[in-house]
Amino acid sequence: MLKLIFLLAIVMATGTVLVLLVMSRRNRHRRRLSRARREGDYAERQSQWRKYLSIDQSGPERRNTDQGDGK
């Protein structure tokens, strides 16, 4: 009877370890995917921002307050 309880405890402990390893691996994989998605979003926003800045600074704008024409 004692051997049966001991074997049952070993089986339960092994099962618990396997479940924890699978859960840990899935969480790690999920975090990695999430990080890659965030980095991709960041790179896209950075690219759009650089494009906006390059268009915005393509040429100086003339304003009504500029007095370069000598009036």
N, C-alpha and C positions, 0 to 999 in steps of 0.2 A: 504494500500500500504506500509506504514511504517512497519507494522507488518511482511509483507511478506519479505521485505528486511532484517529485523532483524533476522527472522528465517533462511533465506538463509545464512546470515553471520555466524550464529551459526553452521549450517550444514557444511559450508566450513571450519570453524575453527576446528570442531571436526574431519573432514576428514583429515585436515592437521596434527593434532596431531597424529592421528592413523598412517598416512604414516610415520611420523618422528619416531614413536616408532618402527614400523616394520623395518625401515632402520637401526636404532640404534641397534636393536637386531641382525640383519643379520651381521652388521659390527663387533659386539662383538663376534659373533660366528666364523666369518672368522678369526679374530685376534687370537682367542683361538686355532683354528685349525692350523694356521700358527705357533704359538708359540710351540705347541706340536710337529709339524713336525721339527722345528729347534732344539728343545731339543732332539728329537730322532736322528737326524743327528749328533748332537754334541756327544751324548753318543756313537754312532757307531764309529765315528772318534776317540774318546778317547779310546774305547776298542781296535781298530785296532792299535793305537799308543802304548798302553800298551803291546799288544801282540808283536809288533815289537821290543820294548825295551827289553822284556823278552827273545826273541830269540837272539837279538844282544848281550846281556850280559850273555848268557848261559855258555860261557867258554872263558877264555882269549886266544886271538889269539897270535900265535908265529910269530914274524917278523924277517926278515933277520938281522935287527940291534940289536936284542937281543943277549947278550953275556953270556947267562946262561950256555952254554954247554962247556965253558972253552977252546975254540980254540985260 
